[in-house]
Amino acid sequence: MEDGLRNTSSVAGERVNRLLPAQRKLHLTRLVTEADVFTLDALARKLGVSTQTIRRDLAHLERQGLVRRTYGGAITREALDWSEPAFIAREATWAVEKRAIAQTAVASLRRGEIVFFDASTTVLTLARLLPDDWQGEIIVTSLPAAVEVSRHPGVQLLVVGGEFRFSSRSFGGPLTEELLQRLCVGTAYISARGIDLRRGLMEAHGGEAALKRIIMGNAERTIALVDSSKLGVTATHRIAPLSAVHTLITDSRAPADIVAAMRNQGPEVLVAGKGANRPE
């Protein structure tokens, strides 16, 4: 049995070893992104190449800003961004704008509706502003959001489990995706790492992008809460075009030309902190 396993592994390694360098780097990026953290030895075994080759590939990916090399391995930029100190800092970053966006979003909550809250800090701000007397069902993948929502006796809370991601304090992976496929919601509240006028909503983590695509497909409407620092920003993974968004709420620092361009693609765009949200 051991010989059979060893031979199978050897054949798989030979297949990967025959890949062009660019293809190998693509495989490498996917492996690290899916797990957030990987050791050199594990990556070398997965790809059937030497640790020296992995080091060179990781150095190349680090120069592109996709990963950060660590002692004996690698970690994604996404995982670094969501580490404990960074998670707290992320909540504090653009906090005034996020609160203004969330306050505007509160008016869109429909009593008795089934809604989904994603694992972003902007949507977490909305969870914290949930009216005490609001009643309905809320579905979350985020533990911080679950804690906030659980304070409301009139809310039926559903936490979608799966693989727990310590870096984002949320659940993800194939099981989470399978569970979300079974659910239908009235409104999905999501955020994004960036919005590109041509590509639409973007995410840095492939798993997060997949979850958002699924829930958007099962929602009657999607409301995107995106502060102005994300406008014009691209990321690795495309979530959906802007036309798939019902309403997008941003803040008053958003450039007027970008707001107009987003409106031209279909969604209602509300600017938190401004009296006139609709074009004349």
Secondary structure, DSSP 8 states (H G I E B T S, - for coil): -HHHHHHHHHHHHHHHHTS-HHHHHHHHHHHHHHHSEEEHHHHHHHHTS-HHHHHHHHHHHHHTTSEEEETTEEEEHHHHHTSHHHHHHHHHTTHHHHHHHHHHHHTT--TT-EEEE-S-HHHHHHHHT--TT--EEEEESBHHHHHHHTT-TTEEEEE--SEEETTTTEEESHHHHHHHHT--EEEEEE--SEEETTTEEEESSHHHHHHHHHHHHTEEEEEEE--GGGBT---SEEEE-GGG-SEEEEETTS-HHHHHHHHHTS-EEEEET-S--S--
